[in-house]
Structure formats: C-alpha cells, structure tokens
Amino acid sequence: MKKASKEKIDKLLVDIQKFIEAENQAFDAAGLEVGRVEFECPLCGGKAVGNRYMFGGRIGGLGSGCTGCDFSHT
C-alpha cells in the first residue's frame, strides 16, 4: 500500500474543513438542523449539496458533496 505524503494529507484536511464550514453556513442560513441544502462549493465554485439526518438523537450526514469537483466528505 502506497503511503500518502504529508502535503497531500494536509491539503485534504484543509479542503474538508473548508467544505464543512461552507456546509454549516448553508444550514445556518436556511435555518435547518437536518434536511438538504445547496451551496457554492468553496473548492471549485460548483453546486454542492449538504445532507443531514437525525438518528438516535444524533445528527449525521450522508451523501454531502459537490457536483462540480466531485469532492465528498462522507
């Protein structure tokens, strides 16, 4: 198995943080805790989708990502 470089790992972590922050802002702007929101991808400017659901009293996400650059954090 090939090991990822520190630079690639660092970039991925920064990209995940940017995406999750943009997703959180979109949910806040929509006044939602759970559901589906669309927002501008902070990585490529494309259409991104955030999905959140409630299960067992906890909020989770599945299928959140960008249709432009295909970035996904789930």
Secondary structure, DSSP 4 states (H G I P E B T S, - for coil): -PPPPHHHHHHHHHHHHHHHHHHHHHHHHHT-SSEEEEEE-TTTSSEEEEEEEEETTEEEE-S-EETTT--B--
